[in-house]
Amino acid sequence: MLTAVVVAVVLVVLFVAGRAVLLTIGVTEGDVPAAADVPLPTGSAVVGHEEECASGGCWTVLLVEPPTGTSPEELAATVSASGPVRGTLWDPRSVWVDARVEGRFVRVQATYRSDPALP
């Protein structure tokens, strides 16, 4: 019984590590985070969603209407201050977000970006 548990744990660890390696090796400029990976306050409404690309990579762009009682400036500040969204065990890549006011909406840009190099 103990042998079966050890084998199962080893297989799970190898699978998760292998997936992380494949995500790292297989990264392309065209990879973009899903809209669901962007941290938005409750009550925010996504009214537009597209993917944009330029030299150096691609990113997800969301046009967001702030929740009732929140100004676009407040929403932009909240989203921008949220910092990187750390990856999960399934997808270890971090999602970096930036937000800018566009009229009564907020334009949120999300991208995968490598963490700063470690010394």
Secondary structure, 3 states (H helix, E strand, C coil): CHHHHHHHHHHHHHHHHHHHHHHHHCCCCCCCCCHHHCCCCCCCEEEEEEEEEECCEEEEEEEEECCCCCCHHHHHHHHHHCCCECCCCCCCCCEEEEEEEECCEEEEEEEECCCCCCC
